[in-house]
Amino acid sequence: MKVTIEIDCTPEEARAFMGMPDVRPLQEEIMADMRKRMLEATKAFEPEQVLKTWMGASGESMEQMMKFWGQMAGAQRKEQG
């Protein structure tokens, strides 16, 4: 014997029926806090400082990176040739 029961209800109704808490207010509060923090972080964003952090204070890091990619391209040409 096989019995099938179909229940048509909204997620809110199912949550209440199963005794689960409504976490929507908590989610909204967390999202608002995250939004506020992200907006504050973008105000303090300075592209020049980010590049200095990534590339170092001098141009040496950039030169080293260009040399590295040049060597990689040269090695690939040797393999193909």
PyMOL Python script that loads the backbone (N, CA, C, O; Angstrom):
from pymol import cmd

cmd.read_pdbstr("""\
ATOM      1  N   MET A   1       0.845  -1.161   0.000  1.00  0.00           N
ATOM      2  CA  MET A   1       0.000   0.000   0.000  1.00  0.00           C
ATOM      3  C   MET A   1       0.897   1.233   0.000  1.00  0.00           C
ATOM      4  O   MET A   1       1.891   1.292   0.724  1.00  0.00           O
ATOM      5  N   LYS A   2       0.542   2.193  -0.803  1.00  0.00           N
ATOM      6  CA  LYS A   2       1.314   3.421  -0.909  1.00  0.00           C
ATOM      7  C   LYS A   2       0.363   4.602  -0.729  1.00  0.00           C
ATOM      8  O   LYS A   2      -0.680   4.688  -1.378  1.00  0.00           O
ATOM      9  N   VAL A   3       0.752   5.518   0.179  1.00  0.00           N
ATOM     10  CA  VAL A   3      -0.068   6.688   0.450  1.00  0.00           C
ATOM     11  C   VAL A   3       0.770   7.929   0.138  1.00  0.00           C
ATOM     12  O   VAL A   3       1.916   8.039   0.573  1.00  0.00           O
ATOM     13  N   THR A   4       0.193   8.851  -0.613  1.00  0.00           N
ATOM     14  CA  THR A   4       0.862  10.095  -0.943  1.00  0.00           C
ATOM     15  C   THR A   4       0.049  11.243  -0.373  1.00  0.00           C
ATOM     16  O   THR A   4      -1.162  11.329  -0.571  1.00  0.00           O
ATOM     17  N   ILE A   5       0.747  12.130   0.343  1.00  0.00           N
ATOM     18  CA  ILE A   5       0.093  13.304   0.903  1.00  0.00           C
ATOM     19  C   ILE A   5       0.768  14.532   0.314  1.00  0.00           C
ATOM     20  O   ILE A   5       1.992  14.651   0.365  1.00  0.00           O
ATOM     21  N   GLU A   6       0.002  15.423  -0.231  1.00  0.00           N
ATOM     22  CA  GLU A   6       0.538  16.651  -0.801  1.00  0.00           C
ATOM     23  C   GLU A   6       0.055  17.828   0.040  1.00  0.00           C
ATOM     24  O   GLU A   6      -1.142  17.999   0.270  1.00  0.00           O
ATOM     25  N   ILE A   7       1.008  18.630   0.491  1.00  0.00           N
ATOM     26  CA  ILE A   7       0.670  19.784   1.319  1.00  0.00           C
ATOM     27  C   ILE A   7       1.044  21.034   0.548  1.00  0.00           C
ATOM     28  O   ILE A   7       2.178  21.185   0.095  1.00  0.00           O
ATOM     29  N   ASP A   8       0.089  21.916   0.406  1.00  0.00           N
ATOM     30  CA  ASP A   8       0.317  23.169  -0.309  1.00  0.00           C
ATOM     31  C   ASP A   8       0.342  24.298   0.718  1.00  0.00           C
ATOM     32  O   ASP A   8      -0.690  24.689   1.262  1.00  0.00           O
ATOM     33  N   CYS A   9       1.570  24.821   0.973  1.00  0.00           N
ATOM     34  CA  CYS A   9       1.688  25.910   1.930  1.00  0.00           C
ATOM     35  C   CYS A   9       2.909  26.756   1.575  1.00  0.00           C
ATOM     36  O   CYS A   9       3.770  26.343   0.798  1.00  0.00           O
ATOM     37  N   THR A  10       2.958  27.919   2.151  1.00  0.00           N
ATOM     38  CA  THR A  10       4.087  28.819   1.909  1.00  0.00           C
ATOM     39  C   THR A  10       5.253  28.403   2.807  1.00  0.00           C
ATOM     40  O   THR A  10       5.052  27.657   3.765  1.00  0.00           O
ATOM     41  N   PRO A  11       6.454  28.867   2.516  1.00  0.00           N
ATOM     42  CA  PRO A  11       7.580  28.555   3.403  1.00  0.00           C
ATOM     43  C   PRO A  11       7.350  29.037   4.835  1.00  0.00           C
ATOM     44  O   PRO A  11       7.742  28.367   5.791  1.00  0.00           O
ATOM     45  N   GLU A  12       6.720  30.190   4.978  1.00  0.00           N
ATOM     46  CA  GLU A  12       6.438  30.705   6.319  1.00  0.00           C
ATOM     47  C   GLU A  12       5.482  29.775   7.070  1.00  0.00           C
ATOM     48  O   GLU A  12       5.668  29.510   8.257  1.00  0.00           O
ATOM     49  N   GLU A  13       4.473  29.292   6.376  1.00  0.00           N
ATOM     50  CA  GLU A  13       3.515  28.371   7.008  1.00  0.00           C
ATOM     51  C   GLU A  13       4.200  27.060   7.378  1.00  0.00           C
ATOM     52  O   GLU A  13       3.950  26.527   8.459  1.00  0.00           O
ATOM     53  N   ALA A  14       5.046  26.536   6.522  1.00  0.00           N
ATOM     54  CA  ALA A  14       5.755  25.292   6.813  1.00  0.00           C
ATOM     55  C   ALA A  14       6.685  25.476   8.006  1.00  0.00           C
ATOM     56  O   ALA A  14       6.768  24.608   8.875  1.00  0.00           O
ATOM     57  N   ARG A  15       7.386  26.613   8.045  1.00  0.00           N
ATOM     58  CA  ARG A  15       8.293  26.903   9.149  1.00  0.00           C
ATOM     59  C   ARG A  15       7.520  26.943  10.476  1.00  0.00           C
ATOM     60  O   ARG A  15       7.950  26.356  11.469  1.00  0.00           O
ATOM     61  N   ALA A  16       6.395  27.627  10.480  1.00  0.00           N
ATOM     62  CA  ALA A  16       5.592  27.730  11.707  1.00  0.00           C
ATOM     63  C   ALA A  16       5.040  26.359  12.107  1.00  0.00           C
ATOM     64  O   ALA A  16       5.030  26.019  13.291  1.00  0.00           O
ATOM     65  N   PHE A  17       4.583  25.572  11.132  1.00  0.00           N
ATOM     66  CA  PHE A  17       4.020  24.246  11.405  1.00  0.00           C
ATOM     67  C   PHE A  17       5.067  23.319  12.024  1.00  0.00           C
ATOM     68  O   PHE A  17       4.751  22.526  12.911  1.00  0.00           O
ATOM     69  N   MET A  18       6.311  23.419  11.556  1.00  0.00           N
ATOM     70  CA  MET A  18       7.370  22.539  12.050  1.00  0.00           C
ATOM     71  C   MET A  18       8.054  23.107  13.293  1.00  0.00           C
ATOM     72  O   MET A  18       8.944  22.469  13.855  1.00  0.00           O
ATOM     73  N   GLY A  19       7.643  24.304  13.726  1.00  0.00           N
ATOM     74  CA  GLY A  19       8.190  24.896  14.941  1.00  0.00           C
ATOM     75  C   GLY A  19       9.567  25.507  14.757  1.00  0.00           C
ATOM     76  O   GLY A  19      10.293  25.691  15.734  1.00  0.00           O
ATOM     77  N   MET A  20       9.940  25.823  13.530  1.00  0.00           N
ATOM     78  CA  MET A  20      11.252  26.423  13.269  1.00  0.00           C
ATOM     79  C   MET A  20      11.152  27.937  13.423  1.00  0.00           C
ATOM     80  O   MET A  20      10.121  28.526  13.099  1.00  0.00           O
ATOM     81  N   PRO A  21      12.213  28.569  13.914  1.00  0.00           N
ATOM     82  CA  PRO A  21      12.173  30.013  14.131  1.00  0.00           C
ATOM     83  C   PRO A  21      12.249  30.786  12.809  1.00  0.00           C
ATOM     84  O   PRO A  21      12.792  30.294  11.820  1.00  0.00           O
ATOM     85  N   ASP A  22      11.701  31.991  12.809  1.00  0.00           N
ATOM     86  CA  ASP A  22      11.796  32.882  11.653  1.00  0.00           C
ATOM     87  C   ASP A  22      13.099  33.665  11.803  1.00  0.00           C
ATOM     88  O   ASP A  22      13.218  34.515  12.685  1.00  0.00           O
ATOM     89  N   VAL A  23      14.070  33.378  10.947  1.00  0.00           N
ATOM     90  CA  VAL A  23      15.384  34.010  11.045  1.00  0.00           C
ATOM     91  C   VAL A  23      15.531  35.203  10.108  1.00  0.00           C
ATOM     92  O   VAL A  23      16.617  35.773  10.000  1.00  0.00           O
ATOM     93  N   ARG A  24      14.469  35.581   9.440  1.00  0.00           N
ATOM     94  CA  ARG A  24      14.530  36.702   8.496  1.00  0.00           C
ATOM     95  C   ARG A  24      15.012  38.001   9.150  1.00  0.00           C
ATOM     96  O   ARG A  24      15.851  38.678   8.555  1.00  0.00           O
ATOM     97  N   PRO A  25      14.533  38.389  10.337  1.00  0.00           N
ATOM     98  CA  PRO A  25      15.036  39.624  10.963  1.00  0.00           C
ATOM     99  C   PRO A  25      16.549  39.565  11.225  1.00  0.00           C
ATOM    100  O   PRO A  25      17.250  40.559  11.035  1.00  0.00           O
ATOM    101  N   LEU A  26      17.043  38.416  11.656  1.00  0.00           N
ATOM    102  CA  LEU A  26      18.473  38.258  11.898  1.00  0.00           C
ATOM    103  C   LEU A  26      19.258  38.382  10.584  1.00  0.00           C
ATOM    104  O   LEU A  26      20.297  39.040  10.540  1.00  0.00           O
ATOM    105  N   GLN A  27      18.761  37.752   9.525  1.00  0.00           N
ATOM    106  CA  GLN A  27      19.423  37.841   8.217  1.00  0.00           C
ATOM    107  C   GLN A  27      19.465  39.288   7.722  1.00  0.00           C
ATOM    108  O   GLN A  27      20.481  39.736   7.191  1.00  0.00           O
ATOM    109  N   GLU A  28      18.373  40.009   7.895  1.00  0.00           N
ATOM    110  CA  GLU A  28      18.325  41.407   7.456  1.00  0.00           C
ATOM    111  C   GLU A  28      19.311  42.269   8.240  1.00  0.00           C
ATOM    112  O   GLU A  28      19.956  43.156   7.681  1.00  0.00           O
ATOM    113  N   GLU A  29      19.419  42.001   9.535  1.00  0.00           N
ATOM    114  CA  GLU A  29      20.356  42.754  10.376  1.00  0.00           C
ATOM    115  C   GLU A  29      21.805  42.474   9.965  1.00  0.00           C
ATOM    116  O   GLU A  29      22.620  43.392   9.875  1.00  0.00           O
ATOM    117  N   ILE A  30      22.113  41.211   9.719  1.00  0.00           N
ATOM    118  CA  ILE A  30      23.468  40.841   9.302  1.00  0.00           C
ATOM    119  C   ILE A  30      23.801  41.459   7.951  1.00  0.00           C
ATOM    120  O   ILE A  30      24.902  41.978   7.771  1.00  0.00           O
ATOM    121  N   MET A  31      22.873  41.415   6.996  1.00  0.00           N
ATOM    122  CA  MET A  31      23.111  41.988   5.672  1.00  0.00           C
ATOM    123  C   MET A  31      23.299  43.506   5.753  1.00  0.00           C
ATOM    124  O   MET A  31      24.129  44.064   5.035  1.00  0.00           O
ATOM    125  N   ALA A  32      22.543  44.173   6.615  1.00  0.00           N
ATOM    126  CA  ALA A  32      22.694  45.618   6.776  1.00  0.00           C
ATOM    127  C   ALA A  32      24.079  45.945   7.346  1.00  0.00           C
ATOM    128  O   ALA A  32      24.726  46.899   6.913  1.00  0.00           O
ATOM    129  N   ASP A  33      24.525  45.151   8.316  1.00  0.00           N
ATOM    130  CA  ASP A  33      25.854  45.362   8.899  1.00  0.00           C
ATOM    131  C   ASP A  33      26.945  45.119   7.861  1.00  0.00           C
ATOM    132  O   ASP A  33      27.906  45.885   7.783  1.00  0.00           O
ATOM    133  N   MET A  34      26.807  44.063   7.067  1.00  0.00           N
ATOM    134  CA  MET A  34      27.792  43.774   6.027  1.00  0.00           C
ATOM    135  C   MET A  34      27.840  44.898   4.996  1.00  0.00           C
ATOM    136  O   MET A  34      28.917  45.292   4.549  1.00  0.00           O
ATOM    137  N   ARG A  35      26.681  45.406   4.624  1.00  0.00           N
ATOM    138  CA  ARG A  35      26.612  46.498   3.646  1.00  0.00           C
ATOM    139  C   ARG A  35      27.328  47.736   4.187  1.00  0.00           C
ATOM    140  O   ARG A  35      28.090  48.390   3.475  1.00  0.00           O
ATOM    141  N   LYS A  36      27.068  48.042   5.459  1.00  0.00           N
ATOM    142  CA  LYS A  36      27.696  49.201   6.091  1.00  0.00           C
ATOM    143  C   LYS A  36      29.218  49.050   6.106  1.00  0.00           C
ATOM    144  O   LYS A  36      29.941  49.998   5.797  1.00  0.00           O
ATOM    145  N   ARG A  37      29.702  47.867   6.461  1.00  0.00           N
ATOM    146  CA  ARG A  37      31.149  47.631   6.509  1.00  0.00           C
ATOM    147  C   ARG A  37      31.778  47.722   5.112  1.00  0.00           C
ATOM    148  O   ARG A  37      32.870  48.267   4.956  1.00  0.00           O
ATOM    149  N   MET A  38      31.092  47.193   4.111  1.00  0.00           N
ATOM    150  CA  MET A  38      31.621  47.245   2.748  1.00  0.00           C
ATOM    151  C   MET A  38      31.696  48.680   2.239  1.00  0.00           C
ATOM    152  O   MET A  38      32.666  49.057   1.581  1.00  0.00           O
ATOM    153  N   LEU A  39      30.676  49.480   2.541  1.00  0.00           N
ATOM    154  CA  LEU A  39      30.686  50.876   2.121  1.00  0.00           C
ATOM    155  C   LEU A  39      31.802  51.650   2.812  1.00  0.00           C
ATOM    156  O   LEU A  39      32.449  52.492   2.189  1.00  0.00           O
ATOM    157  N   GLU A  40      32.034  51.375   4.095  1.00  0.00           N
ATOM    158  CA  GLU A  40      33.130  52.030   4.815  1.00  0.00           C
ATOM    159  C   GLU A  40      34.476  51.634   4.221  1.00  0.00           C
ATOM    160  O   GLU A  40      35.382  52.461   4.119  1.00  0.00           O
ATOM    161  N   ALA A  41      34.605  50.368   3.829  1.00  0.00           N
ATOM    162  CA  ALA A  41      35.870  49.893   3.256  1.00  0.00           C
ATOM    163  C   ALA A  41      36.132  50.542   1.898  1.00  0.00           C
ATOM    164  O   ALA A  41      37.282  50.828   1.565  1.00  0.00           O
ATOM    165  N   THR A  42      35.081  50.777   1.111  1.00  0.00           N
ATOM    166  CA  THR A  42      35.291  51.393  -0.198  1.00  0.00           C
ATOM    167  C   THR A  42      35.671  52.861  -0.071  1.00  0.00           C
ATOM    168  O   THR A  42      36.357  53.401  -0.939  1.00  0.00           O
ATOM    169  N   LYS A  43      35.235  53.511   1.000  1.00  0.00           N
ATOM    170  CA  LYS A  43      35.615  54.912   1.208  1.00  0.00           C
ATOM    171  C   LYS A  43      37.102  55.030   1.500  1.00  0.00           C
ATOM    172  O   LYS A  43      37.737  56.015   1.123  1.00  0.00           O
ATOM    173  N   ALA A  44      37.659  54.025   2.173  1.00  0.00           N
ATOM    174  CA  ALA A  44      39.075  54.056   2.543  1.00  0.00           C
ATOM    175  C   ALA A  44      39.967  53.472   1.446  1.00  0.00           C
ATOM    176  O   ALA A  44      41.187  53.428   1.603  1.00  0.00           O
ATOM    177  N   PHE A  45      39.377  53.027   0.348  1.00  0.00           N
ATOM    178  CA  PHE A  45      40.135  52.389  -0.733  1.00  0.00           C
ATOM    179  C   PHE A  45      40.981  53.401  -1.482  1.00  0.00           C
ATOM    180  O   PHE A  45      40.471  54.396  -1.997  1.00  0.00           O
ATOM    181  N   GLU A  46      42.277  53.138  -1.537  1.00  0.00           N
ATOM    182  CA  GLU A  46      43.205  53.985  -2.271  1.00  0.00           C
ATOM    183  C   GLU A  46      43.972  53.104  -3.250  1.00  0.00           C
ATOM    184  O   GLU A  46      44.830  52.325  -2.835  1.00  0.00           O
ATOM    185  N   PRO A  47      43.672  53.217  -4.559  1.00  0.00           N
ATOM    186  CA  PRO A  47      44.321  52.350  -5.542  1.00  0.00           C
ATOM    187  C   PRO A  47      45.845  52.420  -5.499  1.00  0.00           C
ATOM    188  O   PRO A  47      46.516  51.402  -5.670  1.00  0.00           O
ATOM    189  N   GLU A  48      46.390  53.599  -5.274  1.00  0.00           N
ATOM    190  CA  GLU A  48      47.848  53.745  -5.238  1.00  0.00           C
ATOM    191  C   GLU A  48      48.450  52.908  -4.108  1.00  0.00           C
ATOM    192  O   GLU A  48      49.475  52.253  -4.293  1.00  0.00           O
ATOM    193  N   GLN A  49      47.811  52.934  -2.946  1.00  0.00           N
ATOM    194  CA  GLN A  49      48.311  52.163  -1.807  1.00  0.00           C
ATOM    195  C   GLN A  49      48.198  50.669  -2.078  1.00  0.00           C
ATOM    196  O   GLN A  49      49.087  49.905  -1.700  1.00  0.00           O
ATOM    197  N   VAL A  50      47.120  50.242  -2.725  1.00  0.00           N
ATOM    198  CA  VAL A  50      46.955  48.826  -3.048  1.00  0.00           C
ATOM    199  C   VAL A  50      48.056  48.367  -3.993  1.00  0.00           C
ATOM    200  O   VAL A  50      48.637  47.300  -3.794  1.00  0.00           O
ATOM    201  N   LEU A  51      48.352  49.167  -5.025  1.00  0.00           N
ATOM    202  CA  LEU A  51      49.410  48.813  -5.957  1.00  0.00           C
ATOM    203  C   LEU A  51      50.768  48.762  -5.275  1.00  0.00           C
ATOM    204  O   LEU A  51      51.581  47.887  -5.575  1.00  0.00           O
ATOM    205  N   LYS A  52      51.021  49.690  -4.363  1.00  0.00           N
ATOM    206  CA  LYS A  52      52.282  49.655  -3.625  1.00  0.00           C
ATOM    207  C   LYS A  52      52.390  48.380  -2.801  1.00  0.00           C
ATOM    208  O   LYS A  52      53.465  47.787  -2.701  1.00  0.00           O
ATOM    209  N   THR A  53      51.287  47.963  -2.217  1.00  0.00           N
ATOM    210  CA  THR A  53      51.279  46.744  -1.419  1.00  0.00           C
ATOM    211  C   THR A  53      51.552  45.532  -2.304  1.00  0.00           C
ATOM    212  O   THR A  53      52.336  44.656  -1.940  1.00  0.00           O
ATOM    213  N   TRP A  54      50.902  45.486  -3.469  1.00  0.00           N
ATOM    214  CA  TRP A  54      51.064  44.350  -4.374  1.00  0.00           C
ATOM    215  C   TRP A  54      52.433  44.338  -5.033  1.00  0.00           C
ATOM    216  O   TRP A  54      53.056  43.283  -5.152  1.00  0.00           O
ATOM    217  N   MET A  55      52.904  45.497  -5.461  1.00  0.00           N
ATOM    218  CA  MET A  55      54.117  45.576  -6.266  1.00  0.00           C
ATOM    219  C   MET A  55      55.352  45.975  -5.463  1.00  0.00           C
ATOM    220  O   MET A  55      56.463  45.925  -5.991  1.00  0.00           O
ATOM    221  N   GLY A  56      55.190  46.360  -4.231  1.00  0.00           N
ATOM    222  CA  GLY A  56      56.324  46.836  -3.449  1.00  0.00           C
ATOM    223  C   GLY A  56      56.473  48.338  -3.635  1.00  0.00           C
ATOM    224  O   GLY A  56      55.873  48.921  -4.538  1.00  0.00           O
ATOM    225  N   ALA A  57      57.259  48.953  -2.793  1.00  0.00           N
ATOM    226  CA  ALA A  57      57.409  50.407  -2.823  1.00  0.00           C
ATOM    227  C   ALA A  57      58.180  50.881  -4.051  1.00  0.00           C
ATOM    228  O   ALA A  57      57.984  52.004  -4.516  1.00  0.00           O
ATOM    229  N   SER A  58      59.056  50.026  -4.573  1.00  0.00           N
ATOM    230  CA  SER A  58      59.849  50.438  -5.734  1.00  0.00           C
ATOM    231  C   SER A  58      59.373  49.699  -6.978  1.00  0.00           C
ATOM    232  O   SER A  58      58.474  48.861  -6.911  1.00  0.00           O
ATOM    233  N   GLY A  59      59.978  50.016  -8.096  1.00  0.00           N
ATOM    234  CA  GLY A  59      59.625  49.356  -9.346  1.00  0.00           C
ATOM    235  C   GLY A  59      60.319  48.027  -9.534  1.00  0.00           C
ATOM    236  O   GLY A  59      60.114  47.366 -10.552  1.00  0.00           O
ATOM    237  N   GLU A  60      61.145  47.612  -8.567  1.00  0.00           N
ATOM    238  CA  GLU A  60      61.866  46.352  -8.685  1.00  0.00           C
ATOM    239  C   GLU A  60      60.928  45.164  -8.832  1.00  0.00           C
ATOM    240  O   GLU A  60      61.182  44.264  -9.632  1.00  0.00           O
ATOM    241  N   SER A  61      59.860  45.159  -8.075  1.00  0.00           N
ATOM    242  CA  SER A  61      58.920  44.046  -8.140  1.00  0.00           C
ATOM    243  C   SER A  61      58.317  43.929  -9.528  1.00  0.00           C
ATOM    244  O   SER A  61      58.171  42.826 -10.055  1.00  0.00           O
ATOM    245  N   MET A  62      57.970  45.055 -10.119  1.00  0.00           N
ATOM    246  CA  MET A  62      57.399  45.050 -11.458  1.00  0.00           C
ATOM    247  C   MET A  62      58.421  44.524 -12.467  1.00  0.00           C
ATOM    248  O   MET A  62      58.081  43.739 -13.352  1.00  0.00           O
ATOM    249  N   GLU A  63      59.670  44.959 -12.329  1.00  0.00           N
ATOM    250  CA  GLU A  63      60.718  44.486 -13.231  1.00  0.00           C
ATOM    251  C   GLU A  63      60.925  42.991 -13.072  1.00  0.00           C
ATOM    252  O   GLU A  63      61.100  42.286 -14.066  1.00  0.00           O
ATOM    253  N   GLN A  64      60.910  42.496 -11.848  1.00  0.00           N
ATOM    254  CA  GLN A  64      61.074  41.066 -11.609  1.00  0.00           C
ATOM    255  C   GLN A  64      59.923  40.274 -12.226  1.00  0.00           C
ATOM    256  O   GLN A  64      60.134  39.206 -12.800  1.00  0.00           O
ATOM    257  N   MET A  65      58.708  40.802 -12.106  1.00  0.00           N
ATOM    258  CA  MET A  65      57.558  40.121 -12.675  1.00  0.00           C
ATOM    259  C   MET A  65      57.653  40.089 -14.198  1.00  0.00           C
ATOM    260  O   MET A  65      57.352  39.065 -14.811  1.00  0.00           O
ATOM    261  N   MET A  66      58.069  41.200 -14.818  1.00  0.00           N
ATOM    262  CA  MET A  66      58.212  41.239 -16.271  1.00  0.00           C
ATOM    263  C   MET A  66      59.295  40.264 -16.729  1.00  0.00           C
ATOM    264  O   MET A  66      59.140  39.599 -17.753  1.00  0.00           O
ATOM    265  N   LYS A  67      60.388  40.179 -15.975  1.00  0.00           N
ATOM    266  CA  LYS A  67      61.460  39.254 -16.306  1.00  0.00           C
ATOM    267  C   LYS A  67      60.965  37.812 -16.215  1.00  0.00           C
ATOM    268  O   LYS A  67      61.269  36.988 -17.077  1.00  0.00           O
ATOM    269  N   PHE A  68      60.212  37.518 -15.182  1.00  0.00           N
ATOM    270  CA  PHE A  68      59.655  36.179 -15.002  1.00  0.00           C
ATOM    271  C   PHE A  68      58.784  35.791 -16.180  1.00  0.00           C
ATOM    272  O   PHE A  68      58.943  34.706 -16.740  1.00  0.00           O
ATOM    273  N   TRP A  69      57.845  36.684 -16.572  1.00  0.00           N
ATOM    274  CA  TRP A  69      56.950  36.370 -17.684  1.00  0.00           C
ATOM    275  C   TRP A  69      57.721  36.271 -19.001  1.00  0.00           C
ATOM    276  O   TRP A  69      57.358  35.484 -19.875  1.00  0.00           O
ATOM    277  N   GLY A  70      58.784  37.066 -19.145  1.00  0.00           N
ATOM    278  CA  GLY A  70      59.619  36.958 -20.330  1.00  0.00           C
ATOM    279  C   GLY A  70      60.306  35.610 -20.408  1.00  0.00           C
ATOM    280  O   GLY A  70      60.393  35.012 -21.480  1.00  0.00           O
ATOM    281  N   GLN A  71      60.791  35.131 -19.278  1.00  0.00           N
ATOM    282  CA  GLN A  71      61.429  33.820 -19.230  1.00  0.00           C
ATOM    283  C   GLN A  71      60.431  32.713 -19.532  1.00  0.00           C
ATOM    284  O   GLN A  71      60.756  31.753 -20.230  1.00  0.00           O
ATOM    285  N   MET A  72      59.219  32.843 -19.009  1.00  0.00           N
ATOM    286  CA  MET A  72      58.185  31.835 -19.264  1.00  0.00           C
ATOM    287  C   MET A  72      57.835  31.795 -20.751  1.00  0.00           C
ATOM    288  O   MET A  72      57.685  30.717 -21.326  1.00  0.00           O
ATOM    289  N   ALA A  73      57.708  32.953 -21.363  1.00  0.00           N
ATOM    290  CA  ALA A  73      57.388  33.016 -22.801  1.00  0.00           C
ATOM    291  C   ALA A  73      58.532  32.441 -23.615  1.00  0.00           C
ATOM    292  O   ALA A  73      58.300  31.736 -24.597  1.00  0.00           O
ATOM    293  N   GLY A  74      59.781  32.738 -23.216  1.00  0.00           N
ATOM    294  CA  GLY A  74      60.936  32.201 -23.920  1.00  0.00           C
ATOM    295  C   GLY A  74      61.012  30.686 -23.823  1.00  0.00           C
ATOM    296  O   GLY A  74      61.340  30.020 -24.805  1.00  0.00           O
ATOM    297  N   ALA A  75      60.715  30.137 -22.662  1.00  0.00           N
ATOM    298  CA  ALA A  75      60.721  28.693 -22.467  1.00  0.00           C
ATOM    299  C   ALA A  75      59.663  28.029 -23.320  1.00  0.00           C
ATOM    300  O   ALA A  75      59.895  26.955 -23.874  1.00  0.00           O
ATOM    301  N   GLN A  76      58.508  28.653 -23.434  1.00  0.00           N
ATOM    302  CA  GLN A  76      57.431  28.094 -24.245  1.00  0.00           C
ATOM    303  C   GLN A  76      57.797  28.105 -25.714  1.00  0.00           C
ATOM    304  O   GLN A  76      57.491  27.157 -26.437  1.00  0.00           O
ATOM    305  N   ARG A  77      58.459  29.185 -26.172  1.00  0.00           N
ATOM    306  CA  ARG A  77      58.895  29.254 -27.568  1.00  0.00           C
ATOM    307  C   ARG A  77      59.904  28.149 -27.877  1.00  0.00           C
ATOM    308  O   ARG A  77      59.861  27.561 -28.958  1.00  0.00           O
ATOM    309  N   LYS A  78      60.808  27.860 -26.943  1.00  0.00           N
ATOM    310  CA  LYS A  78      61.804  26.806 -27.128  1.00  0.00           C
ATOM    311  C   LYS A  78      61.134  25.452 -27.259  1.00  0.00           C
ATOM    312  O   LYS A  78      61.533  24.629 -28.083  1.00  0.00           O
ATOM    313  N   GLU A  79      60.091  25.219 -26.426  1.00  0.00           N
ATOM    314  CA  GLU A  79      59.376  23.942 -26.457  1.00  0.00           C
ATOM    315  C   GLU A  79      58.644  23.767 -27.791  1.00  0.00           C
ATOM    316  O   GLU A  79      58.584  22.662 -28.329  1.00  0.00           O
ATOM    317  N   GLN A  80      58.096  24.844 -28.313  1.00  0.00           N
ATOM    318  CA  GLN A  80      57.351  24.783 -29.573  1.00  0.00           C
ATOM    319  C   GLN A  80      58.280  24.695 -30.778  1.00  0.00           C
ATOM    320  O   GLN A  80      57.928  24.077 -31.782  1.00  0.00           O
ATOM    321  N   GLY A  81      59.472  25.308 -30.692  1.00  0.00           N
ATOM    322  CA  GLY A  81      60.380  25.392 -31.819  1.00  0.00           C
ATOM    323  C   GLY A  81      61.230  24.215 -31.981  1.00  0.00           C
ATOM    324  O   GLY A  81      62.044  24.164 -32.903  1.00  0.00           O
TER     325      GLY A  81
END
""", "prot")
cmd.dss("prot")
cmd.show_as("cartoon", "prot")
cmd.util.cbc("prot")
cmd.orient("prot")
